[in-house]
Amino acid sequence: MTATLDESTVRPATGSAVRLAGVHKTFGAVTALRGVDLDVAPGEFVCLLGASGCGKTTLLNIIAGLDEPSAGELELSSGRPAVMFQEAALMPWLTAAANVELPLRLAGVSRKERKHRTVELLDLVRLSGVGGKRPHELSGGMRQRVALARALASALHTGNDTAGSSAPSLLLMDEPFSALDAITRDVLQAELLRVWRSTGAAVVFVTHDVREAVRLGQRVVLLSSRPGRVVEEWQVGDLPAAEEAETVAVINERLREVISSHAAA
């Protein structure tokens, strides 16, 4: 899918799961994003980091197709991305299995195939045996696991074209663990990394937590305060513990500089 608007710069999408070039977004007199360039490779885990109100969620909504840029270009090599939000947003009247199965049913996948995939996905997020429970019977962490399985059902399905060849799958995550307690959040971060390595999907993960970004991402992308633009990037994948702590400190300092410069403007 390609969305091209006035003032856009056309660039090929070869080797990318998603590419944004010169993306602007305005809401009336407010400019939320200004000239964002971002390229995410197939299978890459990228964390978008920035202060509250910097446009992280706006950017994610544009990639997801939930909003359109005011100018610039968006290119996707996958089908429609799957999105996971802060809240699990499960259908309360459906079982956990039925929630996971829903995007497959809407996509016209056969009953036998979607049942099979649902069992596989619930097992992948370590929820085998709870498919018959409804959301109110599950803990907050378990509901987020169901939401992850549902997002994967959508992402991995749309990542395959009608000819059966595989295109890059893309999972967009908007601070999905922020409402959870610290212990549950740590567990689900580890689970997300395990699931990501198992599926090979590209992930764009929005957070305001520097430590979370460094722990999860292969690359951390820092956005400026509004209007959001990319100001710096760090390669952070597989850092030793000592370097991880140092990198967290460096990024925290740079984030404080970005916030301070905005406050002084």
Phi and psi restraints in degrees (value plus and minus 20) as a CYANA .aco file:
   2 THR   PHI    -150.6  -110.6
   2 THR   PSI     107.7   147.7
   3 ALA   PHI    -135.0   -95.0
   3 ALA   PSI      94.5   134.5
   4 THR   PHI    -140.1  -100.1
   4 THR   PSI     108.5   148.5
   5 LEU   PHI    -144.2  -104.2
   5 LEU   PSI     158.0   198.0
   6 ASP   PHI     -75.9   -35.9
   6 ASP   PSI     129.2   169.2
   7 GLU   PHI      48.1    88.1
   7 GLU   PSI      -4.0    36.0
   8 SER   PHI    -103.3   -63.3
   8 SER   PSI     135.2   175.2
   9 THR   PHI    -132.2   -92.2
   9 THR   PSI      98.3   138.3
  10 VAL   PHI    -102.8   -62.8
  10 VAL   PSI     107.7   147.7
  11 ARG   PHI    -157.2  -117.2
  11 ARG   PSI     122.8   162.8
  12 PRO   PHI     -87.2   -47.2
  12 PRO   PSI     130.9   170.9
  13 ALA   PHI    -118.8   -78.8
  13 ALA   PSI      -2.1    37.9
  14 THR   PHI     -81.1   -41.1
  14 THR   PSI     113.9   153.9
  15 GLY   PHI      56.3    96.3
  15 GLY   PSI      -6.9    33.1
  16 SER   PHI    -144.0  -104.0
  16 SER   PSI     122.7   162.7
  17 ALA   PHI    -100.0   -60.0
  17 ALA   PSI     -58.3   -18.3
  18 VAL   PHI    -168.6  -128.6
  18 VAL   PSI     124.4   164.4
  19 ARG   PHI    -160.6  -120.6
  19 ARG   PSI     111.2   151.2
  20 LEU   PHI    -137.7   -97.7
  20 LEU   PSI     117.1   157.1
  21 ALA   PHI    -152.8  -112.8
  21 ALA   PSI      97.0   137.0
  22 GLY   PHI      38.5    78.5
  22 GLY   PSI      18.2    58.2
  23 VAL   PHI     -98.2   -58.2
  23 VAL   PSI     105.7   145.7
  24 HIS   PHI    -136.0   -96.0
  24 HIS   PSI     130.7   170.7
  25 LYS   PHI    -165.1  -125.1
  25 LYS   PSI     105.4   145.4
  26 THR   PHI    -142.3  -102.3
  26 THR   PSI     126.5   166.5
  27 PHE   PHI    -141.9  -101.9
  27 PHE   PSI      73.9   113.9
  28 GLY   PHI      45.0    85.0
  28 GLY   PSI    -141.0  -101.0
  29 ALA   PHI    -106.8   -66.8
  29 ALA   PSI     -24.3    15.7
  30 VAL   PHI    -117.1   -77.1
  30 VAL   PSI     107.1   147.1
  31 THR   PHI    -117.7   -77.7
  31 THR   PSI      93.7   133.7
  32 ALA   PHI    -107.6   -67.6
  32 ALA   PSI     -59.3   -19.3
  33 LEU   PHI    -151.9  -111.9
  33 LEU   PSI     122.1   162.1
  34 ARG   PHI    -157.9  -117.9
  34 ARG   PSI      87.0   127.0
  35 GLY   PHI      45.4    85.4
  35 GLY   PSI      27.0    67.0
  36 VAL   PHI    -101.3   -61.3
  36 VAL   PSI     105.7   145.7
  37 ASP   PHI    -135.1   -95.1
  37 ASP   PSI     105.8   145.8
  38 LEU   PHI    -171.3  -131.3
  38 LEU   PSI     112.5   152.5
  39 ASP   PHI    -149.2  -109.2
  39 ASP   PSI      99.2   139.2
  40 VAL   PHI    -134.0   -94.0
  40 VAL   PSI     103.3   143.3
  41 ALA   PHI     -97.8   -57.8
  41 ALA   PSI     135.8   175.8
  42 PRO   PHI     -75.7   -35.7
  42 PRO   PSI     110.9   150.9
  43 GLY   PHI      59.7    99.7
  43 GLY   PSI     -20.1    19.9
  44 GLU   PHI    -103.6   -63.6
  44 GLU   PSI     126.8   166.8
  45 PHE   PHI    -129.0   -89.0
  45 PHE   PSI      89.3   129.3
  46 VAL   PHI    -135.2   -95.2
  46 VAL   PSI     110.4   150.4
  47 CYS   PHI    -124.4   -84.4
  47 CYS   PSI     107.3   147.3
  48 LEU   PHI    -113.8   -73.8
  48 LEU   PSI     102.4   142.4
  49 LEU   PHI    -142.5  -102.5
  49 LEU   PSI     123.6   163.6
  50 GLY   PHI     153.7   193.7
  50 GLY   PSI     148.1   188.1
  51 ALA   PHI     -89.2   -49.2
  51 ALA   PSI     142.0   182.0
  52 SER   PHI     -78.0   -38.0
  52 SER   PSI     116.0   156.0
  53 GLY   PHI      64.3   104.3
  53 GLY   PSI     -11.7    28.3
  54 CYS   PHI    -104.0   -64.0
  54 CYS   PSI     -26.3    13.7
  55 GLY   PHI      85.5   125.5
  55 GLY   PSI      -9.3    30.7
  56 LYS   PHI     -79.7   -39.7
  56 LYS   PSI     -70.1   -30.1
  57 THR   PHI     -88.2   -48.2
  57 THR   PSI     -57.0   -17.0
  58 THR   PHI     -78.7   -38.7
  58 THR   PSI     -64.4   -24.4
  59 LEU   PHI     -83.1   -43.1
  59 LEU   PSI     -62.4   -22.4
  60 LEU   PHI     -83.1   -43.1
  60 LEU   PSI     -60.7   -20.7
  61 ASN   PHI     -83.3   -43.3
  61 ASN   PSI     -55.7   -15.7
  62 ILE   PHI     -86.5   -46.5
  62 ILE   PSI     -64.9   -24.9
  63 ILE   PHI     -82.3   -42.3
  63 ILE   PSI     -58.1   -18.1
  64 ALA   PHI     -93.0   -53.0
  64 ALA   PSI     -33.5     6.5
  65 GLY   PHI      63.6   103.6
  65 GLY   PSI      -8.7    31.3
  66 LEU   PHI    -103.5   -63.5
  66 LEU   PSI     -34.4     5.6
  67 ASP   PHI    -167.6  -127.6
  67 ASP   PSI     145.0   185.0
  68 GLU   PHI    -137.3   -97.3
  68 GLU   PSI     124.9   164.9
  69 PRO   PHI     -89.4   -49.4
  69 PRO   PSI     131.8   171.8
  70 SER   PHI     -96.8   -56.8
  70 SER   PSI     -48.0    -8.0
  71 ALA   PHI    -179.5  -139.5
  71 ALA   PSI     139.1   179.1
  72 GLY   PHI      87.1   127.1
  72 GLY   PSI    -191.5  -151.5
  73 GLU   PHI    -153.6  -113.6
  73 GLU   PSI     117.9   157.9
  74 LEU   PHI    -142.1  -102.1
  74 LEU   PSI     108.9   148.9
  75 GLU   PHI    -147.4  -107.4
  75 GLU   PSI     110.0   150.0
  76 LEU   PHI    -139.8   -99.8
  76 LEU   PSI     113.6   153.6
  77 SER   PHI    -114.3   -74.3
  77 SER   PSI     -26.2    13.8
  78 SER   PHI    -125.1   -85.1
  78 SER   PSI    -197.8  -157.8
  79 GLY   PHI     -95.4   -55.4
  79 GLY   PSI    -183.8  -143.8
  80 ARG   PHI     -80.7   -40.7
  80 ARG   PSI     109.0   149.0
  81 PRO   PHI     -84.9   -44.9
  81 PRO   PSI     134.9   174.9
  82 ALA   PHI    -113.5   -73.5
  82 ALA   PSI     125.4   165.4
  83 VAL   PHI    -143.7  -103.7
  83 VAL   PSI     118.2   158.2
  84 MET   PHI    -144.2  -104.2
  84 MET   PSI     106.9   146.9
  85 PHE   PHI    -122.3   -82.3
  85 PHE   PSI     159.4   199.4
  86 GLN   PHI     -79.1   -39.1
  86 GLN   PSI     -63.9   -23.9
  87 GLU   PHI    -113.9   -73.9
  87 GLU   PSI     127.7   167.7
  88 ALA   PHI     -82.7   -42.7
  88 ALA   PSI     -51.5   -11.5
  89 ALA   PHI      33.1    73.1
  89 ALA   PSI      23.4    63.4
  90 LEU   PHI    -102.6   -62.6
  90 LEU   PSI     132.9   172.9
  91 MET   PHI     -93.7   -53.7
  91 MET   PSI      94.0   134.0
  92 PRO   PHI     -86.2   -46.2
  92 PRO   PSI     -43.3    -3.3
  93 TRP   PHI    -106.3   -66.3
  93 TRP   PSI     -27.2    12.8
  94 LEU   PHI    -121.2   -81.2
  94 LEU   PSI     131.3   171.3
  95 THR   PHI     -91.2   -51.2
  95 THR   PSI     148.6   188.6
  96 ALA   PHI     -77.5   -37.5
  96 ALA   PSI     -64.9   -24.9
  97 ALA   PHI     -83.1   -43.1
  97 ALA   PSI     -61.3   -21.3
  98 ALA   PHI     -87.1   -47.1
  98 ALA   PSI     -53.8   -13.8
  99 ASN   PHI     -84.1   -44.1
  99 ASN   PSI     -63.3   -23.3
 100 VAL   PHI     -86.4   -46.4
 100 VAL   PSI     -57.4   -17.4
 101 GLU   PHI     -92.8   -52.8
 101 GLU   PSI     -42.0    -2.0
 102 LEU   PHI     -74.0   -34.0
 102 LEU   PSI     -71.2   -31.2
 103 PRO   PHI     -83.3   -43.3
 103 PRO   PSI     -48.8    -8.8
 104 LEU   PHI     -91.7   -51.7
 104 LEU   PSI     -59.6   -19.6
 105 ARG   PHI     -84.6   -44.6
 105 ARG   PSI     -62.3   -22.3
 106 LEU   PHI     -85.8   -45.8
 106 LEU   PSI     -46.7    -6.7
 107 ALA   PHI    -104.6   -64.6
 107 ALA   PSI     -22.3    17.7
 108 GLY   PHI      64.0   104.0
 108 GLY   PSI      -2.9    37.1
 109 VAL   PHI     -89.1   -49.1
 109 VAL   PSI     121.1   161.1
 110 SER   PHI     -81.4   -41.4
 110 SER   PSI     132.7   172.7
 111 ARG   PHI     -78.3   -38.3
 111 ARG   PSI     -65.4   -25.4
 112 LYS   PHI     -81.5   -41.5
 112 LYS   PSI     -64.1   -24.1
 113 GLU   PHI     -88.4   -48.4
 113 GLU   PSI     -62.2   -22.2
 114 ARG   PHI     -89.6   -49.6
 114 ARG   PSI     -53.7   -13.7
 115 LYS   PHI     -82.4   -42.4
 115 LYS   PSI     -62.4   -22.4
 116 HIS   PHI     -84.2   -44.2
 116 HIS   PSI     -65.5   -25.5
 117 ARG   PHI     -85.8   -45.8
 117 ARG   PSI     -57.5   -17.5
 118 THR   PHI     -82.6   -42.6
 118 THR   PSI     -64.1   -24.1
 119 VAL   PHI     -80.2   -40.2
 119 VAL   PSI     -63.8   -23.8
 120 GLU   PHI     -82.1   -42.1
 120 GLU   PSI     -63.6   -23.6
 121 LEU   PHI     -90.4   -50.4
 121 LEU   PSI     -60.4   -20.4
 122 LEU   PHI     -83.5   -43.5
 122 LEU   PSI     -56.8   -16.8
 123 ASP   PHI     -86.8   -46.8
 123 ASP   PSI     -58.3   -18.3
 124 LEU   PHI     -81.5   -41.5
 124 LEU   PSI     -58.6   -18.6
 125 VAL   PHI    -113.7   -73.7
 125 VAL   PSI      -5.4    34.6
 126 ARG   PHI      41.4    81.4
 126 ARG   PSI      27.1    67.1
 127 LEU   PHI    -146.0  -106.0
 127 LEU   PSI       3.3    43.3
 128 SER   PHI     -82.0   -42.0
 128 SER   PSI     115.1   155.1
 129 GLY   PHI      78.7   118.7
 129 GLY   PSI     -29.8    10.2
 130 VAL   PHI    -135.0   -95.0
 130 VAL   PSI      -8.5    31.5
 131 GLY   PHI     -80.1   -40.1
 131 GLY   PSI     -46.1    -6.1
 132 GLY   PHI    -106.3   -66.3
 132 GLY   PSI     -23.0    17.0
 133 LYS   PHI    -107.1   -67.1
 133 LYS   PSI     130.4   170.4
 134 ARG   PHI    -112.9   -72.9
 134 ARG   PSI     140.8   180.8
 135 PRO   PHI     -71.8   -31.8
 135 PRO   PSI     -58.7   -18.7
 136 HIS   PHI     -88.5   -48.5
 136 HIS   PSI     -33.7     6.3
 137 GLU   PHI    -110.6   -70.6
 137 GLU   PSI     -21.9    18.1
 138 LEU   PHI    -130.8   -90.8
 138 LEU   PSI     133.5   173.5
 139 SER   PHI     -92.7   -52.7
 139 SER   PSI     148.1   188.1
 140 GLY   PHI     -79.5   -39.5
 140 GLY   PSI     -62.0   -22.0
 141 GLY   PHI     -84.8   -44.8
 141 GLY   PSI     -58.5   -18.5
 142 MET   PHI     -87.5   -47.5
 142 MET   PSI     -57.9   -17.9
 143 ARG   PHI     -83.0   -43.0
 143 ARG   PSI     -58.3   -18.3
 144 GLN   PHI     -88.7   -48.7
 144 GLN   PSI     -51.8   -11.8
 145 ARG   PHI     -86.0   -46.0
 145 ARG   PSI     -60.3   -20.3
 146 VAL   PHI     -82.8   -42.8
 146 VAL   PSI     -63.0   -23.0
 147 ALA   PHI     -81.5   -41.5
 147 ALA   PSI     -58.1   -18.1
 148 LEU   PHI     -85.6   -45.6
 148 LEU   PSI     -64.1   -24.1
 149 ALA   PHI     -81.5   -41.5
 149 ALA   PSI     -60.0   -20.0
 150 ARG   PHI     -84.5   -44.5
 150 ARG   PSI     -63.2   -23.2
 151 ALA   PHI     -83.0   -43.0
 151 ALA   PSI     -60.2   -20.2
 152 LEU   PHI     -85.5   -45.5
 152 LEU   PSI     -57.1   -17.1
 153 ALA   PHI     -77.7   -37.7
 153 ALA   PSI     -62.6   -22.6
 154 SER   PHI     -91.5   -51.5
 154 SER   PSI     -67.1   -27.1
 155 ALA   PHI     -84.9   -44.9
 155 ALA   PSI     -65.2   -25.2
 156 LEU   PHI     -94.0   -54.0
 156 LEU   PSI     -46.9    -6.9
 157 HIS   PHI     -92.4   -52.4
 157 HIS   PSI     -68.2   -28.2
 158 THR   PHI     -93.1   -53.1
 158 THR   PSI     -33.0     7.0
 159 GLY   PHI     -98.2   -58.2
 159 GLY   PSI     -20.3    19.7
 160 ASN   PHI    -138.4   -98.4
 160 ASN   PSI     107.1   147.1
 161 ASP   PHI    -103.3   -63.3
 161 ASP   PSI     157.2   197.2
 162 THR   PHI     -87.8   -47.8
 162 THR   PSI     -38.9     1.1
 163 ALA   PHI    -105.1   -65.1
 163 ALA   PSI     -24.7    15.3
 164 GLY   PHI      72.1   112.1
 164 GLY   PSI     -22.7    17.3
 165 SER   PHI    -101.4   -61.4
 165 SER   PSI     136.1   176.1
 166 SER   PHI    -117.3   -77.3
 166 SER   PSI     106.9   146.9
 167 ALA   PHI    -124.1   -84.1
 167 ALA   PSI     141.2   181.2
 168 PRO   PHI     -81.1   -41.1
 168 PRO   PSI     106.8   146.8
 169 SER   PHI    -102.8   -62.8
 169 SER   PSI     127.2   167.2
 170 LEU   PHI    -154.2  -114.2
 170 LEU   PSI     104.9   144.9
 171 LEU   PHI    -137.5   -97.5
 171 LEU   PSI     104.0   144.0
 172 LEU   PHI    -127.7   -87.7
 172 LEU   PSI     109.6   149.6
 173 MET   PHI    -150.1  -110.1
 173 MET   PSI     101.3   141.3
 174 ASP   PHI    -126.9   -86.9
 174 ASP   PSI      71.5   111.5
 175 GLU   PHI      24.2    64.2
 175 GLU   PSI      35.4    75.4
 176 PRO   PHI     -90.1   -50.1
 176 PRO   PSI     -36.3     3.7
 177 PHE   PHI    -131.0   -91.0
 177 PHE   PSI     -15.0    25.0
 178 SER   PHI     -86.5   -46.5
 178 SER   PSI     -46.3    -6.3
 179 ALA   PHI    -109.5   -69.5
 179 ALA   PSI     -19.2    20.8
 180 LEU   PHI    -115.8   -75.8
 180 LEU   PSI     138.3   178.3
 181 ASP   PHI     -89.1   -49.1
 181 ASP   PSI     142.5   182.5
 182 ALA   PHI     -79.5   -39.5
 182 ALA   PSI     -61.9   -21.9
 183 ILE   PHI     -87.1   -47.1
 183 ILE   PSI     -66.2   -26.2
 184 THR   PHI     -83.2   -43.2
 184 THR   PSI     -58.7   -18.7
 185 ARG   PHI     -81.9   -41.9
 185 ARG   PSI     -64.1   -24.1
 186 ASP   PHI     -81.1   -41.1
 186 ASP   PSI     -62.6   -22.6
 187 VAL   PHI     -83.0   -43.0
 187 VAL   PSI     -65.6   -25.6
 188 LEU   PHI     -91.5   -51.5
 188 LEU   PSI     -49.7    -9.7
 189 GLN   PHI     -81.8   -41.8
 189 GLN   PSI     -65.2   -25.2
 190 ALA   PHI     -83.7   -43.7
 190 ALA   PSI     -60.1   -20.1
 191 GLU   PHI     -85.2   -45.2
 191 GLU   PSI     -60.3   -20.3
 192 LEU   PHI     -81.1   -41.1
 192 LEU   PSI     -63.2   -23.2
 193 LEU   PHI     -82.1   -42.1
 193 LEU   PSI     -61.2   -21.2
 194 ARG   PHI     -82.8   -42.8
 194 ARG   PSI     -65.3   -25.3
 195 VAL   PHI     -85.7   -45.7
 195 VAL   PSI     -61.6   -21.6
 196 TRP   PHI     -79.6   -39.6
 196 TRP   PSI     -64.7   -24.7
 197 ARG   PHI     -86.5   -46.5
 197 ARG   PSI     -49.1    -9.1
 198 SER   PHI     -95.1   -55.1
 198 SER   PSI     -51.5   -11.5
 199 THR   PHI    -119.7   -79.7
 199 THR   PSI     -48.0    -8.0
 200 GLY   PHI      55.2    95.2
 200 GLY   PSI      -6.9    33.1
 201 ALA   PHI     -93.6   -53.6
 201 ALA   PSI     127.8   167.8
 202 ALA   PHI     -95.8   -55.8
 202 ALA   PSI     123.9   163.9
 203 VAL   PHI    -148.9  -108.9
 203 VAL   PSI     112.1   152.1
 204 VAL   PHI    -135.0   -95.0
 204 VAL   PSI      94.8   134.8
 205 PHE   PHI    -137.2   -97.2
 205 PHE   PSI      97.8   137.8
 206 VAL   PHI    -111.4   -71.4
 206 VAL   PSI     112.2   152.2
 207 THR   PHI    -174.4  -134.4
 207 THR   PSI     139.9   179.9
 208 HIS   PHI    -131.0   -91.0
 208 HIS   PSI     -15.8    24.2
 209 ASP   PHI    -119.5   -79.5
 209 ASP   PSI      90.2   130.2
 210 VAL   PHI     -82.1   -42.1
 210 VAL   PSI     -62.8   -22.8
 211 ARG   PHI     -82.4   -42.4
 211 ARG   PSI     -61.3   -21.3
 212 GLU   PHI     -82.7   -42.7
 212 GLU   PSI     -62.8   -22.8
 213 ALA   PHI     -81.8   -41.8
 213 ALA   PSI     -63.3   -23.3
 214 VAL   PHI     -91.5   -51.5
 214 VAL   PSI     -56.3   -16.3
 215 ARG   PHI     -87.1   -47.1
 215 ARG   PSI     -60.4   -20.4
 216 LEU   PHI    -109.9   -69.9
 216 LEU   PSI     -62.6   -22.6
 217 GLY   PHI    -100.8   -60.8
 217 GLY   PSI     135.2   175.2
 218 GLN   PHI    -104.9   -64.9
 218 GLN   PSI     -47.8    -7.8
 219 ARG   PHI    -161.0  -121.0
 219 ARG   PSI     116.7   156.7
 220 VAL   PHI    -130.2   -90.2
 220 VAL   PSI     107.6   147.6
 221 VAL   PHI    -134.2   -94.2
 221 VAL   PSI     100.8   140.8
 222 LEU   PHI    -117.4   -77.4
 222 LEU   PSI     106.9   146.9
 223 LEU   PHI    -117.9   -77.9
 223 LEU   PSI     126.6   166.6
 224 SER   PHI     -91.8   -51.8
 224 SER   PSI     147.6   187.6
 225 SER   PHI     -85.5   -45.5
 225 SER   PSI     143.0   183.0
 226 ARG   PHI     -75.1   -35.1
 226 ARG   PSI     113.0   153.0
 227 PRO   PHI     -96.8   -56.8
 227 PRO   PSI     115.9   155.9
 228 GLY   PHI     -89.0   -49.0
 228 GLY   PSI     115.4   155.4
 229 ARG   PHI    -170.3  -130.3
 229 ARG   PSI     138.1   178.1
 230 VAL   PHI     -94.7   -54.7
 230 VAL   PSI     102.6   142.6
 231 VAL   PHI    -129.8   -89.8
 231 VAL   PSI     -43.7    -3.7
 232 GLU   PHI    -185.8  -145.8
 232 GLU   PSI     134.4   174.4
 233 GLU   PHI    -156.2  -116.2
 233 GLU   PSI     131.1   171.1
 234 TRP   PHI    -154.5  -114.5
 234 TRP   PSI     115.4   155.4
 235 GLN   PHI    -105.2   -65.2
 235 GLN   PSI      99.7   139.7
 236 VAL   PHI    -147.6  -107.6
 236 VAL   PSI     -15.6    24.4
 237 GLY   PHI     -84.7   -44.7
 237 GLY   PSI     113.3   153.3
 238 ASP   PHI      37.3    77.3
 238 ASP   PSI      22.1    62.1
 239 LEU   PHI     -95.7   -55.7
 239 LEU   PSI     121.0   161.0
 240 PRO   PHI     -80.8   -40.8
 240 PRO   PSI     137.7   177.7
 241 ALA   PHI     -75.7   -35.7
 241 ALA   PSI     -63.4   -23.4
 242 ALA   PHI     -84.0   -44.0
 242 ALA   PSI     -62.7   -22.7
 243 GLU   PHI     -90.3   -50.3
 243 GLU   PSI     -53.1   -13.1
 244 GLU   PHI     -81.4   -41.4
 244 GLU   PSI     -67.2   -27.2
 245 ALA   PHI     -81.8   -41.8
 245 ALA   PSI     -60.4   -20.4
 246 GLU   PHI     -85.9   -45.9
 246 GLU   PSI     -60.6   -20.6
 247 THR   PHI     -86.2   -46.2
 247 THR   PSI     -60.2   -20.2
 248 VAL   PHI     -78.1   -38.1
 248 VAL   PSI     -63.4   -23.4
 249 ALA   PHI     -84.4   -44.4
 249 ALA   PSI     -62.0   -22.0
 250 VAL   PHI     -83.6   -43.6
 250 VAL   PSI     -65.3   -25.3
 251 ILE   PHI     -88.8   -48.8
 251 ILE   PSI     -59.1   -19.1
 252 ASN   PHI     -78.1   -38.1
 252 ASN   PSI     -63.3   -23.3
 253 GLU   PHI     -84.4   -44.4
 253 GLU   PSI     -61.5   -21.5
 254 ARG   PHI     -87.0   -47.0
 254 ARG   PSI     -57.6   -17.6
 255 LEU   PHI     -83.9   -43.9
 255 LEU   PSI     -61.4   -21.4
 256 ARG   PHI     -82.6   -42.6
 256 ARG   PSI     -58.0   -18.0
 257 GLU   PHI     -83.1   -43.1
 257 GLU   PSI     -62.3   -22.3
 258 VAL   PHI     -82.8   -42.8
 258 VAL   PSI     -64.7   -24.7
 259 ILE   PHI     -86.3   -46.3
 259 ILE   PSI     -61.9   -21.9
 260 SER   PHI     -85.6   -45.6
 260 SER   PSI     -60.6   -20.6
 261 SER   PHI     -86.1   -46.1
 261 SER   PSI     -53.5   -13.5
 262 HIS   PHI     -89.8   -49.8
 262 HIS   PSI     -61.5   -21.5
 263 ALA   PHI     -86.1   -46.1
 263 ALA   PSI     -50.8   -10.8
 264 ALA   PHI    -102.6   -62.6
 264 ALA   PSI     -34.0     6.0
